[in-house]
Amino acid sequence: MYGVKQIEHPKTLDQALILLDENPGIVPYAGGTDILVKMRADNMQGVHLMALHKLEELFLIRDADDGIHIGPMVTYANLAKNSLIEQKLPLLKTAALAMGGPQVQNLATIGGNICNGATSADGAAPLMSLDAKLILRSRHKERIVPITEFYIGPGRVALKDDELLVDILIPPIPEKAYANKYIKFATRKAMDIAILGCAATISLNRDESIKKATLAYCTAGPTPVRCPMAEERLIGEKDLSEELLEEVADLAAESCKPRTSWRASKEYRLNLIRQLAKRAISECYDEARSSL
C-alpha cells in the first residue's frame, strides 16, 4: 500500500550518518506517526526509508552544566513522565500530554515533531520560548541552529539532506523567580490539532520586575513564531496592569500572521493570540513571583 522500496535499520548514529551521506533521497523517520500520513497522501512510491529506533544515544534526557539535553528520539509519553521535565520544564509536559492520544504519544518523538515542520507542532512553541538550540550533525560536521531560525517556511526546516537532529539543548533554567507555561486551545480536550498554542516564560529580578520574558505560538502563522516586540515591552515591568497586558497582546498580534482555515478564521485566531498572551504572561508572572 505504501510502496516502500527498502528500510534501513542502523544500530549506531555513525552508521545512520553514513547511510544518509551515501544514499541521496533516503528518508529518516522516528516514530512514524507523521510520515505514514504523508505516504498515504503523497506519491512516495519506491521510497527508501531509514528507521532511527535503534539509536540509543538519541533517547536520553539529562541535566548538564550547559543546560538540559533532550534526545530527539524521546517520545512524548516519556517526556511527560520524566521527573526533570516535570520539575523544570512543566510546559513541555503540558505540550506532551496535549499531543494526540496515548497511542500517538507512545510513538511520536519530539525530534520528529520538530523536523516535520508543521506550524501546529505542539513541541515547537514551548521550545521556542525556551531559547532551545538544535544540534544538527552530518557525517563530516556538526552545527548548532537556534530553533527560532530552524523553520524557514510552511513545512520546511533548515535540515540538510545529509543531516540528523541529534540533540535539543535548552539553556540552564533559573532555580527561583522563574516560570514557564504552555496553553493549547483546541476544539476538543484531547486528540486534536491546536487552533492555537501559546508558550511563555518569565524570569524576575529581586524587586519583582521582569528580567526576561518570552512568548511564542504555534498555528499563528505559516511557521511557529516568537514575539520579540511583546517580550521587550515587558522588561523592567512589575505592575502587570490591564493596560500593559493589552499593549503586550497587541504587540504579540503584530508578530503573528494567522490564516483562516476550516478550524478557525483569521479573526478568531487573532483574538486568541491576544487573550492567550495575557493569560500566559499573567500566570507565569504570578508563579515566578511566588517562588522569589
Secondary structure, 3 states (H helix, E strand, C coil): CCCEEEEECCCCHHHHHHHHHHCCCCEEECCCCCHHHHHHHCCCCCEEEEECCCCHHHCCEEEECCEEEECCCCEHHHHHHCHHHHHHCHHHHHHHHCCCCHHHHCCCEHHHHHHCCCCCCCCHHHHHHCCCEEEEECCCCEEEEEHHHCEEECCEECCCCCCEEEEEEECCCCCCCEEEEEEEECCCCCCCCCCEEEEEEEEECCCCCEEEEEEEEECCCCCCEECHHHHHHHCCCCCCCHHHHHHHHHHHHHHCCCCCCCCCCHHHHHHHHHHHHHHHHHHHHHHHHHCC
